[in-house]
């Protein structure tokens, strides 16, 4: 990598260069060009929600919604984790749905297994998925519902993370 004095920049064609670009010297063209920097880890955004959402509804209920600031097109890793509890020991089932811009990323049933008689029926879950995004905002929602309405399911301590990887 060669260092170039700012006074020397007048010798180069900078028509396609923006102020925010990091420059690199191309020895083949003997000109300056925007550097091709890795994007992994850029556009890191996250949101957390500690408060609980409780429901006995069989319709999905919104627990957390997170909208990013405007992001460039690319491939993003979306990760989510949460703690959940189920009141019913006999039929410990709840359903969780994660959506990005209205499209389902995952719908999954969760059971709380009875490890022992004193089990408090509280568990944690962490999952991830890659999505390809267009320029703009990305809205991620985390929703829950009871598979039958006999008892209450609870979700809390959730976090949604979004990182650009490509």
Buried (B, 14 or more C-beta within 10 A) or exposed (E): EEEEEEEEEEEBEBEEBEEEBEBBBEEEEEBBBEEEEEBEEEBEBEBEBEEBBBBBEEEBBEBBBBEBEEBEEBBBBBBBBBBBBBBBEEEBBBBBBBBBBEEEBBEEEBEBEEEEEEEEBEBEBEBBEEBEBEEEEBEBBBBBBBBEEEBBBBBBBBBBBBBBBE
